[in-house]
Amino acid sequence: MVKFLTTVAILACLAACDSGSGQRGATQGQSAAAAQPTPAKSDTPPLDPTNIVSIALGSPDHTTLVAALKAADYVTGISNPGPLTVFAPTNAAFALLPAGTVENLVKPENVAQLRHILQHHVVPSVYTAAGLRDGQELGMVDGTRVTVRVSDGQITIDGARIVASIKASNGIVHVIDKVLLPAARN
């Protein structure tokens, strides 16, 4: 957890330092601007460094989640002003899924299913760990509900344990150790 929070802090500092670089280039005249390479088109909207998406992008433990968000074209949905609570499975959580599951879900023909699963990790409100209560039900963006369990100081969401929590400018990220899977649709 300390490694993750340190990474987030370093990225926030780098982003803050980098935000002034555009102003320096503008004062150096057109020849300096012409010498600058054109940045590649990004599929990530401009974000402040403490946005939920920025936090995920800066985490080496959430590369699978970020790839899934991009594949489902859901980055903008998670980067909106919120407030949001995002239960963010780690790479290790995705690795617990049956072999081939992630590779299958990121295929273009499975975007709707992937988006449904990702929306099952988002609550359109902010719930801090301290505010979660045993037996509480949370309404997810996908229209389903999950149940909170609190036992011996451990908080779980439908069996996924919260291992860290990071406040974001548009809500909160709870890092979880399992992928939340919604019940099959009829």
SVG drawing of the C-alpha trace seen along z (x, -y; Angstrom):
<svg xmlns="http://www.w3.org/2000/svg" viewBox="-34 -35 47 56">
<polyline fill="none" stroke="black" stroke-width="0.4" points="0.0,0.0 2.9,-2.4 4.4,-1.6 1.1,-2.4 0.6,-5.7 4.2,-6.7 3.7,-6.1 0.6,-8.2 2.3,-11.1 5.3,-11.0 3.0,-11.1 1.1,-14.0 4.3,-16.0 5.5,-15.2 2.2,-16.3 2.3,-19.5 5.8,-20.2 5.0,-19.4 2.0,-21.7 4.3,-24.7 6.3,-23.4 3.7,-24.4 4.0,-28.0 7.8,-28.1 7.5,-26.8 5.0,-29.5 7.4,-32.2 10.3,-30.9 8.7,-32.0 7.4,-30.2 10.7,-28.6 10.8,-26.7 7.2,-25.7 7.9,-24.5 10.8,-22.3 8.5,-20.6 7.2,-17.2 3.5,-16.9 2.2,-14.9 0.5,-11.6 -3.3,-11.6 -4.4,-10.2 -7.5,-8.2 -7.4,-9.7 -9.0,-13.2 -6.9,-15.9 -7.1,-15.2 -6.0,-16.7 -3.4,-14.5 -5.8,-13.4 -8.6,-12.3 -9.7,-8.6 -8.4,-7.8 -5.1,-9.6 -4.7,-7.5 -5.3,-4.3 -3.0,-5.4 -0.2,-6.0 -0.5,-2.7 1.6,0.2 -0.9,2.5 -3.8,1.4 -2.6,1.7 -5.2,4.4 -8.0,2.2 -6.8,-0.8 -6.6,1.4 -10.1,2.6 -11.4,-1.0 -9.8,-1.9 -11.1,1.1 -14.6,0.4 -14.3,-3.3 -15.2,-4.0 -12.3,-6.3 -14.4,-9.5 -17.2,-7.9 -14.8,-7.4 -13.0,-10.8 -16.2,-12.8 -16.6,-15.3 -18.4,-12.7 -18.8,-12.1 -17.9,-8.5 -16.7,-5.5 -14.6,-3.1 -13.8,0.3 -10.5,0.9 -9.3,4.5 -5.6,5.0 -3.8,6.9 -3.5,9.8 -7.3,9.7 -7.8,10.0 -5.3,12.8 -7.6,14.8 -10.2,14.9 -10.3,18.1 -7.6,18.2 -8.5,16.2 -11.3,14.2 -9.7,10.8 -8.4,11.4 -11.9,12.4 -13.6,9.4 -11.4,6.8 -12.3,8.0 -14.4,5.4 -17.4,7.8 -17.5,8.0 -17.4,4.3 -21.0,4.2 -20.2,7.1 -16.9,5.5 -18.6,2.1 -21.3,3.8 -18.6,5.4 -16.7,2.1 -19.9,0.3 -20.5,2.9 -17.4,1.5 -18.7,-2.1 -21.1,-3.8 -22.4,-7.3 -21.7,-8.7 -18.7,-8.8 -18.4,-6.1 -15.3,-6.3 -14.1,-3.1 -15.1,-4.6 -18.6,-5.2 -19.3,-1.7 -21.4,0.5 -21.9,4.2 -24.9,5.3 -25.1,2.0 -26.2,2.3 -24.7,0.0 -26.4,-0.7 -23.9,-0.3 -23.9,-2.3 -24.9,0.9 -28.2,1.0 -27.3,3.8 -26.5,3.8 -23.6,5.1 -23.4,5.9 -20.8,4.5 -19.5,6.8 -17.4,5.6 -15.7,8.1 -12.7,7.7 -11.9,4.4 -11.8,5.9 -14.3,4.5 -15.4,6.6 -17.7,5.8 -19.4,9.0 -16.4,10.9 -13.7,8.5 -11.5,7.1 -10.7,3.4 -6.9,3.3 -6.3,-0.5 -8.3,-3.7 -7.2,-6.8 -9.1,-10.0 -9.5,-11.5 -10.7,-14.9 -13.8,-13.3 -14.5,-10.7 -12.6,-7.8 -10.8,-4.7 -11.0,-1.6 -8.4,0.9 -9.8,4.5 -8.4,7.9 -11.0,9.5 -13.0,8.6 -16.7,7.9 -18.8,9.9 -22.5,8.9 -25.1,11.7 -25.9,12.9 -28.5,11.0 -31.6,12.8"/>
</svg>
